[in-house]
Amino acid sequence: MAQAQVSAPAVRVRGLRRRYGDREVVRGIDLDVARGEIFAFLGPNGAGKTTTVEILEGFRRRSGGEVEVLGADPDHFSRADRGRFGCVLQSGELEPHLTPRELLTLWASYYDEPRAVDEMLDLVGLTAQGGVRIERLSGGQRRRVEMGLALIGRPELVFLDEPTTGFDPEARRAAWDVIAGLRDLGATIFLTTHYLEEAQRLADRVAVIRDGTIIATGRPDELGAQDRVHVSFRLPVGSWAELPPVPGAVVDGRNVTLSTERPTEALALWCAWAAAQGIELDELSVRRPSLEDVYLELLEQP
């Protein structure tokens, strides 16, 4: 493969638009996804997330803009182009009377150099269920089959649309290991999810879409006001001395909260005051905002 192709983004989008009649659901978005990264695409229901992904997958045509996926236009994908990426759709139907092994064997026959079926069953945690009919599997196990089908052809790029929906916490964390392992093998992952912990755990970068427009893009630890620290504690019962004031602090009864870029000064003042009073600051917590905190703040902005 030429060096220019290797260094080019796996996904490149400029001015993407999609209209349904008079309603524009994707309104001129731009984004790049680098090869080998896990990119999380976040947004509430109806934000344009799934429409965008379906355009990238070639399942829906765009109304305007430029799109390249692995160097090809999704509106004109060839059979070879489609063989270079895999998809786990938001919802899908599996043949209920076949087993995971039978389905994976069938799909493997579509590719020139597929992964071994036993390897794939192990990778998605279905070795014990390989011979069980799909109709007898749980929802989470069926989702793992779908992930196996997406990965059997050794794709360069994998679209994962809500891949862990229906998983219990243990299965979800096992799926995270699978996804992280794909990056280690050099695959690019385009992930949509409503689980913010999932995005924070896995993604190299995230983009947040609202009302068809991308409102923030960056690394999970840099998105939004990540330089702030949240401080909170409860004043003990019977503490009559006045709490030293700190700009920005909110006192609601016994509960005190503060969001600040300079937590050390506030904590030094309050802790010195508490020590002088001979009291403890109950439930004292000092933490940076999570991706979920920042995401919710972004959606609430006008």
Number of C-alpha atoms within 10 A of each C-alpha: 5 6 7 8 11 13 10 15 20 24 20 20 19 15 14 21 24 22 13 9 6 6 8 15 20 26 19 18 17 16 16 15 21 19 21 19 22 25 25 28 24 25 25 15 11 13 19 23 25 18 20 22 20 18 20 22 22 16 12 15 17 21 15 15 15 16 23 17 22 21 15 16 18 23 16 10 14 11 8 9 15 17 17 16 22 23 22 22 20 15 11 9 8 15 11 13 12 15 21 30 21 16 19 27 18 13 17 20 12 12 15 10 11 18 17 13 23 14 13 21 22 13 20 22 19 20 16 9 17 20 13 16 16 21 14 13 16 12 15 17 20 22 25 24 28 23 26 28 23 22 25 24 23 21 21 21 28 24 24 22 23 18 25 24 16 15 19 12 10 8 17 17 15 16 20 17 14 16 23 17 13 22 18 12 11 14 22 26 30 22 24 24 21 16 13 17 12 18 24 18 13 22 19 18 21 27 20 21 23 20 18 22 20 22 15 15 18 14 16 24 18 14 20 19 15 16 13 16 18 15 19 20 18 18 20 14 9 7 14 9 9 7 14 11 12 13 9 10 15 14 16 9 8 12 14 17 17 20 19 18 14 11 16 11 12 18 14 11 14 17 15 13 17 18 11 9 12 9 15 16 16 14 12 13 12 15 12 17 18 15 23 15 14 18 20 12 12 18 15 8 7 4
